[in-house]
Amino acid sequence: MKDALRLDAIDRALIVATQGGLPLVARPYQAIGEQVGIAGDEVMRRLQAMLESGVIRRIGAVPNHYAIGWTANGMTVWDVPDVRVDELGARVGALDFVTHCYRRPRALPDWPYNLFAMVHGSSRDEVRDKAAQIAELLGADCRARDVLFSTRILKKTGLRI
């Protein structure tokens, strides 16, 4: 984290006002500013300062995968050498069809997987084809793999104040 940023009541109000997402209007920062009593430009300046200091990690869109036609969602799991997992994870995460990729600890002997990559598609076959592309990229470093398909939609939320 860069220099610590002291949060005042307005910063806290901005976090509360945006933690559920930005309003779906033409000028969302203006709308948030009206809600907390400051100008839209000040909203942007304060949010940027919180991003730069690490108080907040990102401002971004979270699509509803089902609404855009991605009805097959598979978490691909991979057993790769621990000494190469960061390097391989960066390569997998750079693929345009991987939405997020991360390292997780193994739970031996039942769970050998240490690299996870989320893949979406319009069918399970499409997801499996994308998983095959990841396997090809990993080559001999892929010792085992699987695809865990979503069976229901869970509401995703971040930390709430």
Rosetta constraint file for C-alpha pairs under 8 A:
AtomPair CA 1 CA 53 HARMONIC 5.87 0.50
AtomPair CA 1 CA 54 HARMONIC 5.39 0.50
AtomPair CA 2 CA 52 HARMONIC 7.21 0.50
AtomPair CA 2 CA 53 HARMONIC 5.01 0.50
AtomPair CA 2 CA 54 HARMONIC 6.91 0.50
AtomPair CA 3 CA 53 HARMONIC 6.24 0.50
AtomPair CA 4 CA 53 HARMONIC 6.33 0.50
AtomPair CA 5 CA 49 HARMONIC 7.90 0.50
AtomPair CA 5 CA 50 HARMONIC 7.20 0.50
AtomPair CA 5 CA 53 HARMONIC 6.25 0.50
AtomPair CA 5 CA 55 HARMONIC 7.61 0.50
AtomPair CA 7 CA 11 HARMONIC 5.50 0.50
AtomPair CA 7 CA 12 HARMONIC 6.58 0.50
AtomPair CA 8 CA 12 HARMONIC 6.39 0.50
AtomPair CA 9 CA 13 HARMONIC 6.11 0.50
AtomPair CA 10 CA 14 HARMONIC 6.13 0.50
AtomPair CA 10 CA 36 HARMONIC 6.97 0.50
AtomPair CA 11 CA 15 HARMONIC 6.32 0.50
AtomPair CA 11 CA 46 HARMONIC 6.99 0.50
AtomPair CA 12 CA 16 HARMONIC 6.28 0.50
AtomPair CA 13 CA 17 HARMONIC 5.97 0.50
AtomPair CA 13 CA 36 HARMONIC 6.48 0.50
AtomPair CA 14 CA 18 HARMONIC 6.07 0.50
AtomPair CA 14 CA 32 HARMONIC 7.48 0.50
AtomPair CA 14 CA 36 HARMONIC 7.04 0.50
AtomPair CA 14 CA 43 HARMONIC 7.49 0.50
AtomPair CA 14 CA 47 HARMONIC 7.89 0.50
AtomPair CA 15 CA 19 HARMONIC 5.72 0.50
AtomPair CA 15 CA 161 HARMONIC 7.84 0.50
AtomPair CA 16 CA 20 HARMONIC 7.83 0.50
AtomPair CA 16 CA 160 HARMONIC 7.55 0.50
AtomPair CA 16 CA 161 HARMONIC 6.42 0.50
AtomPair CA 17 CA 32 HARMONIC 6.85 0.50
AtomPair CA 17 CA 35 HARMONIC 7.95 0.50
AtomPair CA 17 CA 36 HARMONIC 8.00 0.50
AtomPair CA 18 CA 22 HARMONIC 5.58 0.50
AtomPair CA 18 CA 32 HARMONIC 7.85 0.50
AtomPair CA 19 CA 158 HARMONIC 7.38 0.50
AtomPair CA 19 CA 159 HARMONIC 7.84 0.50
AtomPair CA 19 CA 160 HARMONIC 6.65 0.50
AtomPair CA 20 CA 157 HARMONIC 7.50 0.50
AtomPair CA 22 CA 28 HARMONIC 6.18 0.50
AtomPair CA 22 CA 29 HARMONIC 7.96 0.50
AtomPair CA 22 CA 32 HARMONIC 7.99 0.50
AtomPair CA 23 CA 28 HARMONIC 5.41 0.50
AtomPair CA 23 CA 31 HARMONIC 7.37 0.50
AtomPair CA 23 CA 32 HARMONIC 7.70 0.50
AtomPair CA 24 CA 28 HARMONIC 6.72 0.50
AtomPair CA 25 CA 31 HARMONIC 7.85 0.50
AtomPair CA 27 CA 31 HARMONIC 6.39 0.50
AtomPair CA 28 CA 32 HARMONIC 6.17 0.50
AtomPair CA 29 CA 33 HARMONIC 6.00 0.50
AtomPair CA 29 CA 40 HARMONIC 4.76 0.50
AtomPair CA 29 CA 41 HARMONIC 7.42 0.50
AtomPair CA 29 CA 43 HARMONIC 6.05 0.50
AtomPair CA 29 CA 44 HARMONIC 6.68 0.50
AtomPair CA 30 CA 34 HARMONIC 6.22 0.50
AtomPair CA 30 CA 39 HARMONIC 6.37 0.50
AtomPair CA 30 CA 40 HARMONIC 3.97 0.50
AtomPair CA 30 CA 41 HARMONIC 7.60 0.50
AtomPair CA 30 CA 43 HARMONIC 7.69 0.50
AtomPair CA 31 CA 35 HARMONIC 6.35 0.50
AtomPair CA 31 CA 40 HARMONIC 7.32 0.50
AtomPair CA 32 CA 36 HARMONIC 6.36 0.50
AtomPair CA 32 CA 40 HARMONIC 7.14 0.50
AtomPair CA 32 CA 43 HARMONIC 7.33 0.50
AtomPair CA 33 CA 37 HARMONIC 5.55 0.50
AtomPair CA 33 CA 38 HARMONIC 4.63 0.50
AtomPair CA 33 CA 39 HARMONIC 5.10 0.50
AtomPair CA 33 CA 40 HARMONIC 5.04 0.50
AtomPair CA 33 CA 42 HARMONIC 7.64 0.50
AtomPair CA 33 CA 43 HARMONIC 5.97 0.50
AtomPair CA 34 CA 38 HARMONIC 6.19 0.50
AtomPair CA 34 CA 39 HARMONIC 6.99 0.50
AtomPair CA 34 CA 40 HARMONIC 7.77 0.50
AtomPair CA 38 CA 42 HARMONIC 6.41 0.50
AtomPair CA 38 CA 43 HARMONIC 7.00 0.50
AtomPair CA 39 CA 43 HARMONIC 6.48 0.50
AtomPair CA 40 CA 44 HARMONIC 6.42 0.50
AtomPair CA 41 CA 45 HARMONIC 6.21 0.50
AtomPair CA 42 CA 46 HARMONIC 6.04 0.50
AtomPair CA 43 CA 47 HARMONIC 6.10 0.50
AtomPair CA 44 CA 48 HARMONIC 6.01 0.50
AtomPair CA 45 CA 49 HARMONIC 6.24 0.50
AtomPair CA 46 CA 50 HARMONIC 6.25 0.50
AtomPair CA 47 CA 51 HARMONIC 6.17 0.50
AtomPair CA 48 CA 52 HARMONIC 6.14 0.50
AtomPair CA 49 CA 53 HARMONIC 6.13 0.50
AtomPair CA 50 CA 54 HARMONIC 6.05 0.50
AtomPair CA 50 CA 55 HARMONIC 5.00 0.50
AtomPair CA 50 CA 56 HARMONIC 5.66 0.50
AtomPair CA 51 CA 55 HARMONIC 6.13 0.50
AtomPair CA 51 CA 56 HARMONIC 5.09 0.50
AtomPair CA 51 CA 57 HARMONIC 5.83 0.50
AtomPair CA 51 CA 58 HARMONIC 6.57 0.50
AtomPair CA 63 CA 68 HARMONIC 7.81 0.50
AtomPair CA 64 CA 68 HARMONIC 6.69 0.50
AtomPair CA 65 CA 69 HARMONIC 6.46 0.50
AtomPair CA 65 CA 70 HARMONIC 5.04 0.50
AtomPair CA 65 CA 71 HARMONIC 6.75 0.50
AtomPair CA 65 CA 120 HARMONIC 7.71 0.50
AtomPair CA 66 CA 70 HARMONIC 5.08 0.50
AtomPair CA 66 CA 71 HARMONIC 4.97 0.50
AtomPair CA 69 CA 121 HARMONIC 7.70 0.50
AtomPair CA 69 CA 122 HARMONIC 5.88 0.50
AtomPair CA 70 CA 120 HARMONIC 5.75 0.50
AtomPair CA 70 CA 121 HARMONIC 4.73 0.50
AtomPair CA 70 CA 122 HARMONIC 4.55 0.50
AtomPair CA 70 CA 123 HARMONIC 7.53 0.50
AtomPair CA 71 CA 120 HARMONIC 7.50 0.50
AtomPair CA 71 CA 121 HARMONIC 6.44 0.50
AtomPair CA 71 CA 122 HARMONIC 5.28 0.50
AtomPair CA 71 CA 123 HARMONIC 6.54 0.50
AtomPair CA 72 CA 120 HARMONIC 5.83 0.50
AtomPair CA 72 CA 121 HARMONIC 5.16 0.50
AtomPair CA 72 CA 122 HARMONIC 5.58 0.50
AtomPair CA 72 CA 123 HARMONIC 5.03 0.50
AtomPair CA 72 CA 124 HARMONIC 5.32 0.50
AtomPair CA 72 CA 127 HARMONIC 6.92 0.50
AtomPair CA 72 CA 149 HARMONIC 7.09 0.50
AtomPair CA 72 CA 150 HARMONIC 7.23 0.50
AtomPair CA 73 CA 118 HARMONIC 7.41 0.50
AtomPair CA 73 CA 119 HARMONIC 6.01 0.50
AtomPair CA 73 CA 120 HARMONIC 4.47 0.50
AtomPair CA 73 CA 121 HARMONIC 6.36 0.50
AtomPair CA 73 CA 124 HARMONIC 7.59 0.50
AtomPair CA 73 CA 127 HARMONIC 7.20 0.50
AtomPair CA 73 CA 149 HARMONIC 5.65 0.50
AtomPair CA 73 CA 150 HARMONIC 5.54 0.50
AtomPair CA 74 CA 118 HARMONIC 5.95 0.50
AtomPair CA 74 CA 119 HARMONIC 5.33 0.50
AtomPair CA 74 CA 120 HARMONIC 6.23 0.50
AtomPair CA 74 CA 124 HARMONIC 7.89 0.50
AtomPair CA 74 CA 127 HARMONIC 6.55 0.50
AtomPair CA 74 CA 147 HARMONIC 5.71 0.50
AtomPair CA 74 CA 148 HARMONIC 5.26 0.50
AtomPair CA 74 CA 149 HARMONIC 4.24 0.50
AtomPair CA 74 CA 150 HARMONIC 6.12 0.50
AtomPair CA 75 CA 116 HARMONIC 6.60 0.50
AtomPair CA 75 CA 117 HARMONIC 5.76 0.50
AtomPair CA 75 CA 118 HARMONIC 4.45 0.50
AtomPair CA 75 CA 119 HARMONIC 6.18 0.50
AtomPair CA 75 CA 147 HARMONIC 5.61 0.50
AtomPair CA 75 CA 148 HARMONIC 5.06 0.50
AtomPair CA 75 CA 149 HARMONIC 6.37 0.50
AtomPair CA 75 CA 150 HARMONIC 7.87 0.50
AtomPair CA 76 CA 116 HARMONIC 5.71 0.50
AtomPair CA 76 CA 117 HARMONIC 5.16 0.50
AtomPair CA 76 CA 118 HARMONIC 6.00 0.50
AtomPair CA 76 CA 119 HARMONIC 6.99 0.50
AtomPair CA 76 CA 131 HARMONIC 6.71 0.50
AtomPair CA 76 CA 145 HARMONIC 7.23 0.50
AtomPair CA 76 CA 146 HARMONIC 5.82 0.50
AtomPair CA 76 CA 147 HARMONIC 4.37 0.50
AtomPair CA 76 CA 148 HARMONIC 6.27 0.50
AtomPair CA 77 CA 113 HARMONIC 5.85 0.50
AtomPair CA 77 CA 114 HARMONIC 7.29 0.50
AtomPair CA 77 CA 115 HARMONIC 5.80 0.50
AtomPair CA 77 CA 116 HARMONIC 4.64 0.50
AtomPair CA 77 CA 117 HARMONIC 6.56 0.50
AtomPair CA 77 CA 145 HARMONIC 5.45 0.50
AtomPair CA 77 CA 146 HARMONIC 5.35 0.50
AtomPair CA 77 CA 147 HARMONIC 6.19 0.50
AtomPair CA 77 CA 148 HARMONIC 7.66 0.50
AtomPair CA 78 CA 113 HARMONIC 4.99 0.50
AtomPair CA 78 CA 114 HARMONIC 6.14 0.50
AtomPair CA 78 CA 115 HARMONIC 5.03 0.50
AtomPair CA 78 CA 116 HARMONIC 6.33 0.50
AtomPair CA 78 CA 142 HARMONIC 6.60 0.50
AtomPair CA 78 CA 143 HARMONIC 7.54 0.50
AtomPair CA 78 CA 144 HARMONIC 5.92 0.50
AtomPair CA 78 CA 145 HARMONIC 4.50 0.50
AtomPair CA 78 CA 146 HARMONIC 6.86 0.50
AtomPair CA 79 CA 112 HARMONIC 5.85 0.50
AtomPair CA 79 CA 113 HARMONIC 4.31 0.50
AtomPair CA 79 CA 114 HARMONIC 5.60 0.50
AtomPair CA 79 CA 115 HARMONIC 6.54 0.50
AtomPair CA 79 CA 142 HARMONIC 5.93 0.50
AtomPair CA 79 CA 143 HARMONIC 5.39 0.50
AtomPair CA 79 CA 144 HARMONIC 5.05 0.50
AtomPair CA 79 CA 145 HARMONIC 6.17 0.50
AtomPair CA 80 CA 84 HARMONIC 7.17 0.50
AtomPair CA 80 CA 85 HARMONIC 6.19 0.50
AtomPair CA 80 CA 113 HARMONIC 7.42 0.50
AtomPair CA 80 CA 114 HARMONIC 6.76 0.50
AtomPair CA 80 CA 115 HARMONIC 7.04 0.50
AtomPair CA 80 CA 141 HARMONIC 5.41 0.50
AtomPair CA 80 CA 142 HARMONIC 5.20 0.50
AtomPair CA 80 CA 143 HARMONIC 6.02 0.50
AtomPair CA 80 CA 144 HARMONIC 7.66 0.50
AtomPair CA 81 CA 85 HARMONIC 6.10 0.50
AtomPair CA 81 CA 141 HARMONIC 6.53 0.50
AtomPair CA 82 CA 114 HARMONIC 7.61 0.50
AtomPair CA 84 CA 88 HARMONIC 5.99 0.50
AtomPair CA 85 CA 89 HARMONIC 5.66 0.50
AtomPair CA 85 CA 103 HARMONIC 7.14 0.50
AtomPair CA 85 CA 114 HARMONIC 7.54 0.50
AtomPair CA 85 CA 115 HARMONIC 6.78 0.50
AtomPair CA 86 CA 90 HARMONIC 6.18 0.50
AtomPair CA 86 CA 103 HARMONIC 7.46 0.50
AtomPair CA 87 CA 91 HARMONIC 6.56 0.50
AtomPair CA 88 CA 92 HARMONIC 6.19 0.50
AtomPair CA 88 CA 138 HARMONIC 7.02 0.50
AtomPair CA 89 CA 93 HARMONIC 5.82 0.50
AtomPair CA 89 CA 101 HARMONIC 6.52 0.50
AtomPair CA 89 CA 102 HARMONIC 6.62 0.50
AtomPair CA 89 CA 103 HARMONIC 7.34 0.50
AtomPair CA 89 CA 115 HARMONIC 6.75 0.50
AtomPair CA 90 CA 94 HARMONIC 6.16 0.50
AtomPair CA 90 CA 101 HARMONIC 7.94 0.50
AtomPair CA 91 CA 95 HARMONIC 7.02 0.50
AtomPair CA 92 CA 98 HARMONIC 7.22 0.50
AtomPair CA 92 CA 101 HARMONIC 7.12 0.50
AtomPair CA 92 CA 117 HARMONIC 7.39 0.50
AtomPair CA 92 CA 134 HARMONIC 6.61 0.50
AtomPair CA 92 CA 137 HARMONIC 7.71 0.50
AtomPair CA 93 CA 98 HARMONIC 5.89 0.50
AtomPair CA 93 CA 99 HARMONIC 7.43 0.50
AtomPair CA 93 CA 100 HARMONIC 6.29 0.50
AtomPair CA 93 CA 101 HARMONIC 5.17 0.50
AtomPair CA 93 CA 117 HARMONIC 7.16 0.50
AtomPair CA 94 CA 98 HARMONIC 7.29 0.50
AtomPair CA 97 CA 119 HARMONIC 6.24 0.50
AtomPair CA 97 CA 120 HARMONIC 7.20 0.50
AtomPair CA 97 CA 130 HARMONIC 7.57 0.50
AtomPair CA 98 CA 117 HARMONIC 6.29 0.50
AtomPair CA 98 CA 118 HARMONIC 5.65 0.50
AtomPair CA 98 CA 119 HARMONIC 5.10 0.50
AtomPair CA 98 CA 120 HARMONIC 7.63 0.50
AtomPair CA 99 CA 117 HARMONIC 7.44 0.50
AtomPair CA 99 CA 118 HARMONIC 5.68 0.50
AtomPair CA 99 CA 119 HARMONIC 6.36 0.50
AtomPair CA 99 CA 120 HARMONIC 7.87 0.50
AtomPair CA 100 CA 117 HARMONIC 5.77 0.50
AtomPair CA 100 CA 118 HARMONIC 5.51 0.50
AtomPair CA 101 CA 115 HARMONIC 7.37 0.50
AtomPair CA 101 CA 116 HARMONIC 5.52 0.50
AtomPair CA 101 CA 117 HARMONIC 4.20 0.50
AtomPair CA 101 CA 118 HARMONIC 6.42 0.50
AtomPair CA 102 CA 115 HARMONIC 5.95 0.50
AtomPair CA 102 CA 116 HARMONIC 5.38 0.50
AtomPair CA 102 CA 117 HARMONIC 6.60 0.50
AtomPair CA 103 CA 114 HARMONIC 5.57 0.50
AtomPair CA 103 CA 115 HARMONIC 4.68 0.50
AtomPair CA 103 CA 116 HARMONIC 6.22 0.50
AtomPair CA 104 CA 113 HARMONIC 7.62 0.50
AtomPair CA 104 CA 114 HARMONIC 4.89 0.50
AtomPair CA 104 CA 115 HARMONIC 6.13 0.50
AtomPair CA 104 CA 116 HARMONIC 7.19 0.50
AtomPair CA 105 CA 113 HARMONIC 7.63 0.50
AtomPair CA 105 CA 114 HARMONIC 5.53 0.50
AtomPair CA 106 CA 111 HARMONIC 5.85 0.50
AtomPair CA 106 CA 112 HARMONIC 5.27 0.50
AtomPair CA 106 CA 113 HARMONIC 5.59 0.50
AtomPair CA 106 CA 114 HARMONIC 5.42 0.50
AtomPair CA 107 CA 111 HARMONIC 4.77 0.50
AtomPair CA 107 CA 112 HARMONIC 6.33 0.50
AtomPair CA 107 CA 113 HARMONIC 7.94 0.50
AtomPair CA 108 CA 112 HARMONIC 5.75 0.50
AtomPair CA 112 CA 144 HARMONIC 7.88 0.50
AtomPair CA 113 CA 144 HARMONIC 7.59 0.50
AtomPair CA 113 CA 145 HARMONIC 7.37 0.50
AtomPair CA 119 CA 127 HARMONIC 6.26 0.50
AtomPair CA 119 CA 130 HARMONIC 7.33 0.50
AtomPair CA 119 CA 131 HARMONIC 7.74 0.50
AtomPair CA 120 CA 127 HARMONIC 6.11 0.50
AtomPair CA 121 CA 126 HARMONIC 5.56 0.50
AtomPair CA 121 CA 127 HARMONIC 5.36 0.50
AtomPair CA 122 CA 126 HARMONIC 6.57 0.50
AtomPair CA 122 CA 127 HARMONIC 7.89 0.50
AtomPair CA 123 CA 127 HARMONIC 6.54 0.50
AtomPair CA 124 CA 128 HARMONIC 6.12 0.50
AtomPair CA 124 CA 149 HARMONIC 7.97 0.50
AtomPair CA 125 CA 129 HARMONIC 6.11 0.50
AtomPair CA 126 CA 130 HARMONIC 6.31 0.50
AtomPair CA 127 CA 131 HARMONIC 6.16 0.50
AtomPair CA 128 CA 132 HARMONIC 6.17 0.50
AtomPair CA 128 CA 147 HARMONIC 7.56 0.50
AtomPair CA 129 CA 133 HARMONIC 6.48 0.50
AtomPair CA 130 CA 134 HARMONIC 6.47 0.50
AtomPair CA 131 CA 135 HARMONIC 6.22 0.50
AtomPair CA 131 CA 147 HARMONIC 7.67 0.50
AtomPair CA 132 CA 136 HARMONIC 6.18 0.50
AtomPair CA 133 CA 137 HARMONIC 6.26 0.50
AtomPair CA 134 CA 138 HARMONIC 6.19 0.50
AtomPair CA 135 CA 139 HARMONIC 6.02 0.50
AtomPair CA 135 CA 142 HARMONIC 6.54 0.50
AtomPair CA 138 CA 142 HARMONIC 5.55 0.50
